[in-house]
Amino acid sequence: MFNKVLVANRGEIAVRVIRACRELGISVAAVYSEADRDSLHVALADEAYCIGPPPPAESYLNIERIVDVAEKCGAEAIHPGYGFLAENPAFARACREAGIEFIGPTPESMEVMENKVATKRLVAQAGVPVIPGPLEPVKSAEEAVEVANSLGYPVLLKAALGGGGRGLRIAWSDEDVRRLFEVASREAKLAFGSPEVYVEKYVPRPRHIEFQLLADKHGHIIHLGERECSI
């Protein structure tokens, strides 16, 4: 059990984590931007530290500053909440290098999961069915056309990194693929820093079902059941 945890977030998730730590008898350090000085999570924490001005890039996304605060206040672990740095492998690695426990996946796991092509490849290797399509990015519009013809239309052009619908286009013909490949690639580069795009079969009217599991480094695993996330 940790004696002190730093919560590297704000808002309702920071409040929930702080309350959970309190129930476990763990001391909590909060961080905040100048704009969040009077926020509830700051008031609830045992101690709180300003990490910069309002723009997230200068505060809640400032890895060096957050790790520095954690070291100086004696936090043994950092809980990232969700959003901001929660899925950033560089942050998890910085915590590890500082000797601070990152409450979340390893940086290696996040590096695999942030790339949809690598994730799909890993899942396929485990014998789990995946949507038809090559397990590598396509290098050009013409290669994308070849893949699309082998799969049959319609197909999806998808950014390898990121999510949220950016770098995602539905193509119904060779002409669509040629036109949309550059669009998807350019959007992926701007949004996620990588122009990589892959192609897979388009599934009309899909359902979004999640099966959630939690595991720790000690081999404990629990299954949280399925969630219908389509609506």
C-alpha positions in Angstrom: 0.0 0.0 0.0 1.2 3.5 -0.8 1.6 6.2 1.8 1.2 9.1 -0.6 -0.2 9.3 -4.2 -0.1 12.3 -6.5 -3.2 12.7 -8.7 -2.1 14.1 -12.0 -5.5 15.4 -13.2 -8.4 17.7 -12.3 -12.2 17.7 -12.2 -14.4 14.8 -11.3 -11.8 12.1 -11.9 -9.4 13.7 -9.6 -12.1 14.1 -7.0 -13.0 10.4 -7.3 -9.4 9.2 -7.0 -8.8 11.5 -4.0 -11.9 10.1 -2.2 -10.9 6.5 -3.0 -7.4 7.2 -1.6 -9.0 8.7 1.6 -11.0 5.5 2.0 -7.8 3.5 1.8 -6.0 5.8 4.3 -3.6 7.1 1.6 -2.4 10.7 1.7 -3.0 12.6 -1.5 -1.2 15.4 -3.4 -3.0 17.3 -6.1 -1.7 19.4 -8.9 -3.5 22.3 -10.6 -3.1 25.0 -13.2 -3.4 28.6 -12.2 -6.9 28.6 -13.5 -7.9 25.7 -11.2 -6.6 27.1 -8.0 -10.0 27.1 -6.3 -11.2 23.7 -7.8 -12.8 21.0 -5.6 -10.0 18.5 -6.1 -7.5 21.1 -4.7 -9.6 21.6 -1.6 -10.0 17.9 -1.0 -6.4 16.9 -1.3 -4.0 16.9 1.7 -1.6 19.1 -0.2 -1.7 20.8 -3.6 0.9 22.2 -6.0 0.6 24.6 -8.9 2.2 23.2 -12.0 1.8 26.1 -14.5 -0.5 28.4 -16.4 -4.0 27.5 -17.7 -3.0 25.9 -21.1 -2.8 22.1 -20.6 0.4 21.9 -22.6 2.0 24.1 -19.9 0.5 22.3 -16.9 -1.4 19.0 -17.0 0.6 17.8 -20.0 4.0 18.9 -18.6 5.6 15.6 -17.8 8.8 17.0 -16.4 7.0 19.4 -14.0 4.5 16.8 -12.7 7.3 14.2 -12.0 9.4 16.9 -10.4 6.5 17.8 -8.0 5.9 14.1 -7.2 9.6 13.6 -6.3 9.8 16.7 -4.2 6.6 16.0 -2.2 7.5 12.4 -1.6 4.7 10.7 -3.6 5.4 7.0 -4.1 2.9 6.7 -7.0 1.1 8.8 -9.6 -2.5 8.2 -10.6 -3.1 9.8 -14.0 -6.9 9.6 -14.0 -8.1 9.7 -17.6 -7.3 12.0 -20.5 -4.2 14.3 -20.4 -1.2 12.0 -19.8 -3.1 8.8 -18.8 -2.3 7.0 -22.1 1.1 8.6 -22.7 3.9 6.0 -22.6 6.5 8.7 -22.2 4.9 9.8 -19.0 4.7 6.2 -17.6 8.4 5.8 -18.6 9.4 9.0 -16.9 7.6 7.8 -13.7 9.5 4.5 -13.9 12.9 6.3 -14.4 12.2 8.5 -11.4 11.4 5.5 -9.2 7.7 6.4 -8.9 4.9 3.9 -9.5 2.6 4.7 -12.4 -0.9 3.5 -11.6 -1.7 2.2 -15.0 -0.3 0.1 -17.8 3.4 -0.2 -18.6 4.8 2.1 -21.2 5.5 -0.9 -23.4 1.8 -2.0 -23.3 0.7 1.6 -24.1 3.1 1.7 -27.1 1.4 -1.4 -28.6 -2.1 -0.2 -27.8 -1.7 3.3 -29.2 -1.0 1.9 -32.6 -4.2 0.2 -34.0 -2.2 -1.8 -36.5 0.1 -3.2 -33.8 -2.9 -3.9 -31.6 -4.7 -5.7 -34.4 -1.6 -7.8 -35.1 -1.2 -8.7 -31.5 -4.9 -9.7 -31.2 -4.7 -11.8 -34.4 -1.6 -13.6 -33.1 -3.6 -14.5 -30.0 -6.2 -16.2 -32.2 -9.0 -13.6 -31.8 -11.0 -12.9 -34.9 -10.3 -9.4 -36.4 -12.0 -7.4 -39.1 -10.5 -8.5 -42.5 -7.6 -6.4 -43.7 -3.8 -6.6 -43.8 -1.9 -6.3 -40.6 0.4 -3.6 -41.9 -0.1 0.1 -43.0 -0.4 0.8 -46.7 2.3 2.9 -48.3 0.5 4.6 -51.1 -2.9 5.2 -52.6 -2.4 2.5 -55.3 -1.5 0.0 -52.7 -4.7 0.9 -50.8 -6.7 0.4 -54.0 -5.2 -3.1 -54.4 -6.1 -4.0 -50.8 -9.6 -2.5 -51.2 -10.2 -4.7 -54.3 -9.0 -7.8 -52.5 -11.4 -7.1 -49.6 -14.3 -5.8 -51.6 -16.0 -2.5 -51.2 -16.8 -0.6 -49.0 -13.6 -0.3 -47.0 -12.3 2.0 -44.2 -9.1 4.0 -44.5 -8.0 4.5 -40.9 -5.2 6.4 -39.2 -2.8 3.9 -37.5 -2.5 6.1 -34.4 -5.0 8.0 -32.4 -8.8 7.8 -32.5 -11.9 9.9 -32.1 -12.8 9.6 -35.8 -9.9 11.6 -37.1 -8.0 10.2 -40.0 -11.0 7.9 -40.8 -12.7 7.7 -44.2 -15.2 5.3 -45.9 -14.4 4.4 -49.5 -16.9 2.9 -51.9 -14.8 2.8 -55.0 -11.2 2.9 -56.4 -11.8 6.6 -57.1 -12.8 7.2 -53.5 -9.6 5.4 -52.2 -7.3 7.5 -54.4 -9.0 10.7 -53.3 -9.4 9.9 -49.6 -6.0 8.2 -49.0 -4.2 11.5 -49.0 -7.0 13.2 -47.0 -6.8 10.5 -44.3 -3.0 10.4 -44.3 -2.7 14.2 -44.0 -5.3 14.4 -41.2 -3.6 11.6 -39.3 -0.2 13.4 -39.6 -1.8 16.7 -38.2 -3.7 15.0 -35.4 -1.4 12.3 -34.3 2.1 13.0 -35.7 2.1 10.0 -38.0 0.7 9.8 -41.6 0.4 6.0 -41.4 -3.0 4.7 -42.7 -4.3 1.1 -43.0 -7.2 -0.4 -44.8 -9.9 -2.8 -43.5 -13.3 -4.0 -44.5 -16.1 -1.6 -43.6 -18.7 -3.1 -41.3 -22.1 -1.4 -41.7 -24.3 -0.9 -38.5 -21.7 -2.3 -36.1 -22.2 -2.7 -32.4 -19.6 -1.5 -29.9 -19.3 -4.1 -27.2 -16.5 -3.9 -24.6 -15.1 -6.7 -22.4 -13.2 -5.1 -19.6 -10.5 -6.7 -17.5 -8.1 -5.4 -14.9 -4.8 -7.0 -14.2 -1.8 -6.1 -12.1 1.9 -7.0 -12.1 1.3 -9.6 -9.4 -0.8 -11.7 -11.7 -4.2 -10.8 -10.2 -6.9 -10.5 -12.9 -10.6 -9.6 -12.6 -13.2 -9.6 -15.3 -15.7 -6.7 -15.2 -18.2 -8.1 -17.6 -19.3 -6.7 -20.9 -20.6 -3.2 -21.7 -22.9 -2.2 -24.6 -21.4 1.1 -25.8 -23.3 1.5 -29.1 -25.7 4.0 -27.7 
